[in-house]
Amino acid sequence: MENLTSLLDQLSQKLGTTTEYLWSLLLRQASISAIEDLIFLIMTIIGGIIIFNIYKKMLKDDQYAEITLQMIVVFVVWFVLLLMSLTNISNIINGLFNPEYWALKEILYSIGRY
């Protein structure tokens, strides 16, 4: 933990600001990141509903041969987007309800990466 505090102090000195200011920025970024991920998840779900309704309409119009391959491709792309959205659920929860943990996790991730 001392290493983390030292790193934040060094970073704030390089940027010409205070550690408290950097920490407050990270806490604000937590909710921003969570809202971005939540919007992406909602858009993915809405997209799935739209795709399903289009598919139902096409089935009703007896257009089986024309849409089969296209719908498979669209479904696979949508499913990949859904999986990506679902992997960010913890980010949404932490960013909205526990921003301090989110900020700490981001800092530790950055330390491990560099």
Sequence and secondary structure as in RCSB ss.txt:
>XXXX:A:sequence
MENLTSLLDQLSQKLGTTTEYLWSLLLRQASISAIEDLIFLIMTIIGGIIIFNIYKKMLKDDQYAEITLQMIVVF
VVWFVLLLMSLTNISNIINGLFNPEYWALKEILYSIGRY
>XXXX:A:secstr
 HHHHHHHHHHHHHHTS HHHHHHHHHHHHHHHHHHHHHHHHHHHHHHHHHHHHHHHHHHTT HHHHHHHHHHHH
HHHHHHHHHHHTTHHHHHHHHH HHHHHHHHHHHHHHH 
